[in-house]
Amino acid sequence: MRQFLALLLAALVFTVPAAAAGRGLLGAPGGGATLDATPAAVAALQRLRQVASSRASVPVIVGLRVPFAAERDLQASARTAQRGEITSAARVLLGRLAAGGNRAKRVQTYSALPFVALDVTAAELGRLAADPLVLSISENIKLRANLAQSTALVHAPQAWAAGFTGTGQTIAIVDTGVR
C-alpha cells in the first residue's frame, strides 16, 4: 500500500507542473518574452478584467517565467537552487505589484512549483500581464474530479487486484489549486 501511495503522490506532484505550464489562458509556451497575444488569449485577459471589475477581484494562478524541471530529475543541490529561484521570482513579482500601489489578496506561493495563486483587481491584472516574470495567467477555478480516469492512470486497479484495499490507512490529498 505504501508503494501505491508513493506512486500516487509522485504522479500528482510531478505531472502537475508539466500540464499546468501549457494550459494557462494566457501564456508563452517555450519561454517567450511576453504573454501570448493571440485573439483568444487577449479575449481571455479581457474577460478576466471584466470579472475582476464586476466582483472587485478575480482569483488567478500566475505562471512564473523561471527555468523549471521536475524535481525527480534533479539532484538535491539543483532542487534546492530551483526552489530558491521560484521563491525569489514570486517575491520579486509580489514586490512589483506592491511597489505599483497594488496589494494582491489571498496570496499563495509555492516553493516547488513556479506558480503564484492570488486574487487580483483589474488594474493588477494589467500589471501582471505586462510583467516579464509572468509566463501565464489563468483563472483559478474549481474543477470536477475525474476519478474514473485517474485511478487507471495511477494503476489503482492493479493495486486493488493485488489485494491492497487501503483498509486501516489514512490518505491526505494535497491540492495546490494548480492544474
C-alpha positions in Angstrom: 0.0 0.0 0.0 2.9 2.4 0.8 4.3 1.9 -2.7 0.8 2.6 -4.2 0.5 5.8 -2.2 4.0 6.9 -3.1 3.3 6.3 -6.8 0.0 8.3 -6.5 1.7 11.2 -4.8 4.6 11.1 -7.3 2.2 11.1 -10.2 0.4 14.1 -8.8 3.5 16.1 -7.8 5.5 15.5 -11.0 2.9 15.7 -13.7 1.0 18.8 -12.5 3.8 21.3 -13.4 4.1 20.0 -16.9 0.4 20.1 -17.5 0.0 23.5 -15.9 2.7 25.1 -18.0 0.8 24.6 -21.2 -2.8 25.2 -20.1 -2.9 28.7 -19.0 -5.4 31.1 -20.6 -2.5 33.3 -21.4 1.0 32.1 -21.8 4.0 31.9 -24.0 4.9 28.2 -24.2 8.6 27.8 -24.8 9.6 30.7 -22.6 8.8 33.7 -24.9 9.4 37.2 -23.5 5.7 38.2 -23.5 2.3 36.7 -22.9 0.5 35.2 -25.8 -1.1 37.8 -27.9 -3.4 35.6 -29.9 -7.0 36.8 -30.2 -8.2 34.0 -27.8 -5.6 35.0 -25.2 -6.4 38.7 -25.4 -10.1 37.9 -25.1 -9.4 35.7 -22.1 -7.5 38.5 -20.4 -10.3 41.0 -21.2 -12.8 38.6 -19.7 -10.7 38.2 -16.5 -10.6 42.0 -16.3 -14.3 42.3 -16.6 -14.8 39.6 -13.9 -12.4 41.5 -11.7 -14.2 44.8 -12.3 -17.6 43.3 -11.6 -16.5 41.4 -8.4 -13.7 43.8 -7.3 -11.2 41.0 -7.9 -10.7 37.6 -9.6 -8.7 34.6 -8.3 -5.9 33.7 -10.7 -2.9 31.4 -11.0 0.2 33.2 -12.4 2.9 31.1 -14.0 6.4 32.4 -13.3 9.0 32.6 -16.0 11.8 30.7 -14.4 13.7 27.6 -15.5 11.9 24.6 -14.3 12.4 20.8 -14.2 10.5 18.1 -12.4 12.2 17.6 -9.0 12.5 13.9 -9.6 15.0 14.8 -12.4 17.2 17.0 -10.2 20.0 16.3 -7.7 19.4 17.7 -4.2 21.6 20.8 -4.8 19.8 21.6 -8.1 16.4 21.0 -6.4 17.3 23.4 -3.7 18.6 26.0 -6.2 15.4 25.7 -8.3 13.2 26.2 -5.2 15.2 29.2 -4.3 14.7 30.7 -7.8 11.0 30.0 -7.7 10.7 31.6 -4.2 12.8 34.6 -5.3 10.7 35.1 -8.5 7.5 35.1 -6.5 8.9 37.6 -4.0 10.0 39.9 -6.9 6.7 39.7 -8.7 4.7 40.4 -5.5 7.1 43.2 -4.6 6.5 44.8 -8.0 2.7 44.6 -7.5 3.1 46.3 -4.1 5.5 48.9 -5.4 2.9 49.9 -8.0 0.4 50.6 -5.2 -1.3 47.3 -5.6 -1.6 44.7 -2.8 -3.0 41.4 -4.1 -5.2 39.4 -1.7 -5.2 35.8 -0.7 -1.7 35.1 -1.9 -0.4 31.6 -2.0 3.1 30.9 -3.2 4.7 27.5 -3.9 8.3 26.6 -3.4 8.4 23.6 -5.6 6.1 24.9 -8.4 6.6 28.1 -10.5 3.2 29.5 -9.8 1.6 32.1 -7.5 -2.2 32.0 -6.7 -3.8 35.3 -5.7 -6.9 37.4 -6.0 -6.2 40.5 -8.2 -8.1 43.6 -9.3 -8.4 44.6 -13.0 -5.5 47.0 -12.5 -3.3 44.3 -11.0 -4.2 42.0 -14.0 -2.8 44.7 -16.3 0.4 44.9 -14.3 0.8 41.2 -14.2 0.2 40.9 -18.0 3.0 43.4 -18.6 5.5 41.9 -16.2 8.4 40.0 -17.8 8.4 37.5 -14.9 4.9 36.3 -15.9 4.6 33.4 -18.2 0.9 32.7 -17.9 -2.3 33.9 -16.2 -5.2 31.6 -15.6 -8.4 32.0 -13.7 -8.3 29.9 -10.6 -11.5 27.8 -10.9 -12.7 24.6 -9.2 -12.7 21.6 -11.4 -14.6 18.4 -11.0 -12.5 15.4 -10.1 -12.2 12.8 -12.8 -11.7 9.7 -10.6 -12.7 7.3 -13.3 -9.7 8.4 -15.4 -7.2 9.0 -12.5 -7.5 5.6 -10.9 -6.3 4.0 -14.2 -3.5 6.5 -14.6 -2.1 5.6 -11.1 -2.6 1.9 -11.7 -5.1 1.6 -8.8 -7.0 -1.4 -10.3 -3.7 -3.4 -10.3 -3.2 -2.4 -6.7 -6.7 -3.5 -5.8 -6.3 -6.8 -7.7 -3.1 -7.4 -5.7 -5.2 -7.2 -2.5 -4.4 -3.6 -1.5 -7.6 -2.1 -0.2 -6.4 0.8 1.9 -8.2 -0.6 5.0 -6.7 0.9 8.1 -4.8 3.6 6.1 -5.3 7.4 6.2 -4.8 9.3 3.0 -4.3 13.0 2.6 -4.8 14.8 -0.7 -2.8 17.9 -1.1 -4.4 20.1 -3.7 -2.4 23.2 -4.6 -5.0 24.6 -6.9 -2.6 24.4 -9.8 -3.9 22.4 -12.7 
